Amino acid sequence: MADLVFFSGTMDCGKSTLALQMNHNHAARGRQGIIFARHDRAGASTISSRLGLRAEAVEVTEGFDFQHYVVQLLSAGGKVDYLICDEANFYAAEQVDQLARVVDELGIDVFTFGITTDFRTRLFPGSQRLIELADRVEILQVEALCWCGARATHNARTVGGVMVVEGPQVVVGDVTVSQDEVGYEVLCRRHHRRRLTAATARAATLSPDVLPFERQ
């Protein structure tokens, strides 16, 4: 039987790398699949990994209908054994419902990849619906690390290295950005709650107000 699977983790834990690897493994066994992506850091119609791997993908736009797209391909004589859906956290809840119907009604495996919560620790609509509907939710075993060395569990949005907690839910960025650009950093819960990023922690350490001093 076909499955709807959600592979989840923080940023920088290898989700896109795993998506590309799974596509390679299935294709090597003669299965035919389609890769979908949305808001990839490398641009539209692309799935990319921070390790340098990338592949062409179908861009998931607002209003995109997965079931209609797949049915059209099948009706034209195409073969579809599985779907790879990266950045699924950005999908609308109704699009996740469409993916569930692709699994149940068409018997096609759907492998989705995405982060669970946004920079405010709130569930993305797509991720929430996947947790509700998926046959399996798999937490990626490759752990991203906070600047302190602890396991990173939260995604922080930063501007100039300073964590921000207001703004729209979706702003495309990366973990490596120039000064004053919107970026992201993975943090442990303790430092996310304290809004302490690598840059602000370094600034606090270098501040003369917190340096050790000798009594006179």
N, C-alpha and C positions, 0 to 999 in steps of 0.2 A: 504493500500500500504506500501511496505517496504521503509525504510529511511536509508540514510547515514548520521550519526550524528558525529560531532567532538566536544568533550569536551576538552576545553583548559584552561590552567592556568599556573602559574609559578611552579617551583619546590616547594615541600613541601605544596601544597594546597589540597592534598587529591585525586589526579586523580586515582591512583591505588586502593585506598580504595573504591572509587565510582565504579570503574570497577568491583571489586570483589563483591560489594554489588548488582550491577545490575545483575551480573551473578547469584547470589543467588536468587534474586527476580524472575527472569525469570524461573530459574530451579524449584523453588517452585511451579510454576503454570504449570508444566509439559512440558515446552519448552526445547528443546535440543540445546545447543550451543557449540561453540568451542572458547577457549581462546588462543590468540596469544600474543607473547611478543618478544621484541628485546632489547638486552643490558640491561636487568634488573640488578639492583645492587646486587641481590642475586645469580646471575649466569644464565646459559643457561636453557631454557625450564622451566622458573619460572616467575610468576608474584608475586611481593611482595609489601606490604605496610609498611610504617614506623611505623604503629600501631602494627605490628607484624603478620598481616594476610598474607597468601600466598597460592598459588595454582599452580598445574602443568599447563604448557602451551606449545603450539607448538612454537618452536623458529623460528622466521622469519629471514632467512639468505639472503644473496645477491643472486638474481636469483630466490628466492621463488615465486611461482605463486599461488596466492590465488584462482583464478577462477578454475584453473586446480585441485587444492587440493580439493575444495568443490565438483566439478563435479565428481571426482573419488569416493568420499564418497557417494554421491547420487546414482551414477551408481551401487555401491555395495549394495544398499538397505538401506543405512543409512538415518537418518533424521537430518536436520540442519535447525533450526528456526532463529538463530542469530549468529553473530560473535562478540566477545569482542576483540578489538585490542589495546593493551597497548603499550606505547612508540612509537606511530605512527609517531612522528616527525622523527624517524630514518628510516622510510620506504622510498624507492625510489618513485619518482613521478609515474612511471609506475605501481608500486604496488598499489598505491591509485587508479589509473585508473581501475585496476583489481577489487578492492573492489566496485567501482561504478558499474561495470558490474555484480557483484554478486547481488547487490541490484536490478538493473534494469532488468536483464535477468533471474535471479533465484528467485526473490521475497523474498530475505533473508535480514533481518535487520542487519546493520553493525554499531556498536558503537565503535568509535575510541577515544583514549585518548592520549594527549601529550602536550608538551610545544610548544609555537609558534616560539619563537626566540632563537638563541644561545647566547653564552656569549658575542658576539660582537653586539648583537641586530639585527642580520640578520636572516631572515626567514629560517627555515629548509626546504629543498625541499619537504619533505612529508607534513609538515604543510601548506606550500604554496599551494600545490595541493589540500589538503583537504578544505582549505578556498575557493578555486575556484570551487570545485565540490560538497561539502556537501549540503544536504537539509537544515541542521541547524548547526550553530556553537554556542555552549553553553559555556559561560564563567563561570567557577566554582565560586560559591558564597562564599566558604570558603576562606577567604583572608589570604595569607601568609604575614608576616610582616617583614619589614626591621628592622635592629638592632635599628633604631631610633624610631620605633613604627609606622611609616607610612606604608601605604599599599605597599607591594613589587610588583613591576611590571616587574623587569628585573632579569635575571639569570647571576650571575658573576662566572667566573672560578677563583680559587685561588690556589696559591702554598705557603704553610706556612702562610696562612692568608692574603697574598698580592694578589690583583687582577691582573690578566694577560689578555692581549687583543690580543695575538698572539698564533698561533698554529692550529692544525687540528680542524675541526668543531666538530667531535665526539671523545670525550675522556670520558670513563665511570668513574664516580665518585659519591660521595654522599655529603650530607651537613655535615656529621660528619666524619672527617678523622684525621689521625695522622699528626704531624708536618712534613712539607716538602712534603706531598703527595698532588696530584692534588685533589682538592675538589670544591665544589660549594656553593654559598651563594646567597640568594635572597635579592635584594636591591630595594629601591625606585629609580625612575629615577634620582633624584637629586644626590644621593650618587653613583649611577652607573656612572654617567657622571664625577663625581669627583674622581672615583676609590677609594672610601672610604669605606672599609669593617669594620666589627666590630673590627677586630684585629688592623688595622691601625688607626682607630679612637681612640681606647684605648691607643695605643702607642703615638699618638699625644697629648692626654690629660695628659699622664704621663711625657711627655718631659719637661725638665726644661726650654726649650725655650718658652713654651707657658704657663707656670705656672704664676699666679699673683705674683707681687713683689711690695715691698714698695719703694717709692722714698727716697733717702738718704737726 
